[in-house]
Amino acid sequence: MSHPDWEKIPPFDIPSFNKAEETLHQATQFLAMVGKNYLPHREDDSHVNVGWSAEQQAMLTWPLPESLLQVALHVPSFHLQLHNAAHDVLQQFDLHGSTKSDAFDWLQQALSGQGIPPEKLQYISHYDVPEHPVDKGAAFTRPAAPLLNTWMTIRSNANVVLHQMAGLFEEPSDVRIWPHHFDTGIYQSLPGSLQRKGIGMGLALTDAMFNEPYFYTYAWSLDHSIDYASLSIPEYGGWHIAPDGWNGGFLRASVLFREPDPILQQKMTISFLRETSNSLLQGMDADFRV
């Protein structure tokens, strides 16, 4: 199940990468607030999530109603952008050296210039993200280019393998970045389960469990409680088991970048996602396998 678009994940300094990702996480909230305030509400909050385009090297909102405009964060330049339906850049704003207030004012003006009511734009308030110096008035600083390149490689690779995995289901999920936890993920309801069983997988950023990015799998069921301690240990990665916390499979990014062959990196990731998914499906007594 190799794919030509997978790129080699090089070794990287994890603390420096984490700081770069924290900055990108903050910048992505401008896209989330556009989705929150201008797109039809969805119960699962998917109207605020964003897509990653390796071709455009940008995260983008869903197209806005009628105008089909999209707000983007172009990662290499660290610019907020306003795109038309043909993906032409109509306007852009350099976040480097600018405050959140500066960016918010620009975004209002950019939307207003396209006939979109600027007063509807409001900061996100229905979830919290980790505190950052920009929350207290500090200016954004564009992360170093090598860190941004590594970030783009990892996110693009996540898109590749998650599109492959979603394609194994009857109704493939969209692969999206969720601005709350900043993970790239999919969620699949199981065939015939009437939304009572599902499985999710994706790429998460550094959190309280792991001090580096990691691929993950997890399950959800109204009918079964999975005994994680009884699940077979995957060839790559492992199980995170916490009685009062998150339970699921994990594969650390550092395990992947220790393997110099990009084809093997991808095979390891797919192997992890399929093996742990099938263990979770078995644990839910599901007939379906991937």
N, C-alpha and C positions, 0 to 999 in steps of 0.2 A: 504493500500500500504506500509506496514512495510517491512523492509529488515533486515536480521540478521547481516549484516555487519555494520550497523549504530552503532557508539559508542557514549556513553554519552559525551557531551561537558561539561567539568567542568568549574566552575567559574575561571577566570584568570585575572591577572592584565593587563589591556588594554595597558597602556603606555609601560610596559616591553615587552609585546607581539608585539607591533608595532615596537619596536627597533629590535627585533629578526627577524621580517619579512622583515624589510629594509635590514638587512644583507643577508638574504636568497635571496632577490630580486637581490642584487648585484652579488652574487655568481652564480645565474642562468644565468647571461649574458654570461658566458663561454659556456653554452650549446647553447644559442641563436646564438653565433657567429659561432659555428660549423654548425648549420643549415643554417645560412646565407651564409657561404662560401663553403659548400660542398654538399648541397642538391639542386636539381633542383628548380629554382625560381617559386613561385606561386604568382599570382596577389594579393591574400588576405593575403599574408605574413605568411601563415600557415606553411611554411617550417621552420620557426624559432621557432614555438611553441614547447612545451614539454609535455610529458605525466607524470602522477603521478601513481606510482605503490605502493599500500599499502603493497603488498607482499614483494617487494624488499626494501621498505622504501626509495624510491629514485625517483627523477625526471630524465627523460631520453629523449634524442633527438630521432627523427625518425631514423631508421636504415640507415646507410650510403650506397650509391650504391655499389654493388658488394661485398664488405667486410661484410656488415650487422653489422658492428661495431656500438656501441652506446656510447655516452659520457653521464655520469650520475653524479648527485649530490646526494650522500648518506647522508640523512639528519641527522640521529643520530650521525654519526662520523664526519660530516662536511668534507667529503672527496670528491674530484673529482675522478671519476673512468672511466676506459675504459673497456667496456664489449664486449665480443664476442656474436655471434648469440645465444649461449646457455646460455647467461647471466652469464658466468664465468667472474670474475674480473681479467683482464689481468694486469692492473697497477692501482695504486691509488696515490693520492696526498693529504696531509693534508693541508687544507686551513688555519687552526688555526695558527696564528703567521706568515703567509706568506702574501706577498703583491700581488696586481694584476699582477705586472710584473713577480713575481716568478711563479704564476699560469699559466700565458700566456706562459712562457718559457717551463714549464713542459708539457703543452698541446701540444705545437709544437713538442717536443721531443717524446711524447707518440704516436702521429699520425705518425711522421716520422718513428718510429720503426715498424709500420704496413704498410709501403710503401705508405703512404698518404702524398702528398706534403705539407710540413709544411709552406711554404711561402704563401700559399693561405689563411692561418688563419689571419683574420683582426678583429679589434675591431668593435663593432656595431656602425654605424654612422647614420642610417636612422631614428632613434628615440632617444629620451632622457629619462633617468630615473632620479629620484631625486638624487641630489648630496649627497655623502656619504664620510666620512673620508678616505676610501680606494682609492677614486679618487685622493687624494693628497698625496698618498704614505704610508698611515697608513696600518698596518697589519690587516688582518681579525681576528676577535675574535669569536670563536664558542659560539653561544647562549647557555644559561643554558638548561640542559636536560628537565626539566619540560615544558619549553616554546616550545622546539622542539617537544615534545610529543603532546602538545596541537595543534601545527601547523599541525602535521601529522593527528591528529584526525579530525580536521576541514576540511582539504583537502580531506581526505578519505571519510568523510560524503558527501562532495560536489560531489565527483565522484558517490557515491551511488544514490543520488536523481537525479542528472543530467542524468545518464544513464537511470533511470526510465522514466524521462520526455522525453528524446530523443526517447525512444522506443515507444512513442505514435504517432510518425510521420512516414510517409511512408518511408522516407529515413533518418534514425537516424544520427545525427551529431556526430562527434568524440568529446569526452570530453577532453579538453586540457587546459593547463596553458599557457597563453599568456605573454611572458616575458616583454612586454612594460609596461602594467598596472599591471601585475602579478595577473590577475584574472583567475579563473577556469571557463570556459564558453562553451556554445554551441550556435550555430546560426542555425535556421531552416527556410528555404524558404518554404512558404506555398504551399500546393498542388494546382496545376493549376494556380499559380500566375505568371508563367514565370519570376521568380526572381524579381517581382515587389513588393512583400510583404514578410515580414519575421518577426520572433520573436526571441529574444535572452534572455538568462537567465544565471545566474551563481553566483559565489561567488567572491566578490571584497574585496580587502584589504582597509585599512584606506586611505581616500583621502580627498579632500577639502570639500566634502559634509558630510561625517560621520567619526568620530574619532574612528572607530572600524570596524572590518570586517562585511560584510553584504551580504545577498543574494539579487539578483536583477532580475527584468524582464524589458524588453523594446520592442518596436515595431519599424518597419521601413516600410514605404510605399511610393511609388511614386504616389499613387492615392488618399490617404486620409490623412487629418490632424486630429489627434485625439484630442478631447476635454477632456483633463485629468481631469478638474474640474468637469465634469459630470459623471465620472466613480464611481462606487460604492466602498465604503471603504472596504478593505478586512478584514476578521476576525483577521488576524495576519499581522502586518506590516502596510504599508501605501503607499502613492504616493508622490514622490518628483516632484514638479512642478516648473519649472524655464523657463520663456518665452524665455530667451536667452541662456539657458543651457540644461543640461541633464534632460529628463523627463522619469519617469519609476517607477516601484514598488520597495520597499525595505523592508527587514526584518533584523533588527540588530541582531548580534550574542548574545548580552547581553540579549535580549528577550528570546533566546533559553536556555542559560545556567542558567537562573532563574527557569527553569522548570527541576526538578530533574529526571524525568522519561525519559530515552532515547527514548522509543517508542513514547511518546508524542512529544518530540523534533522533531523527524522525521515526525510525522503526521502534526505538525505545519508547517514545512518547505514545505512539499508536498502541503498542503492546500494553503499556500501562493503562491507557484509557479503556481498551477493550477488555482486558483481563479483570480489572477492578469493577467495571460496569457489569460484566457477566456474573461476578461474585455477588454484587448487590442485587441483581435481578433474581438470582437463585435464592438469595436470602429473603426476597419478597414473594417467593413461590410463583414467580412470573414465568409464563411459557416462552416469552420472547427472549432472544439472545442477539447480541451484536457481533 
